Amino acid sequence: MNADDDVSILHGLVGATLESSRHYRKVACNIGNPRIRAVFEDLSTQRRKVAQTLQHRLEAISDDRRVEGASAVRACHVFGNLRHAMDYGYSALVDEVERGEEHVKAKYECALEDGRLSWFSRTVVQSAYASVREGFDEMQTLKRYPRAA
């Protein structure tokens, strides 16, 4: 366990989380139902806060404050079909967001299973993961009960 391992893992999580936030915001701008739009806006805000928390930990252990572009590009590819899904309606859009969220959730799970992550960074990632998991669960609820929002 060393700081370089933490930095590498945290960089990937920050990139994926910020990209998730951007896509939630993009979806919110394209949803007509004000209640569902508010759900997506709230999820975007939550993800930004999670990314900030991870970024603070990153800054505490590294002088390098840049987020690696590679992880953001990968997340962008995962969420890349949002515009296409928007053309096919609510169900297709939620399916695509859910697919992207599965990738983000899996990235957190992989980080938590990584034995190289220091105890303190692991604690920060576990807290962030709880928020990511809530967002993922909310997407599943929206998919099953769209009128519940």
Order of alpha helices (4+ residues) and beta strands (2+ residues): alpha-alpha-alpha-alpha-alpha-alpha
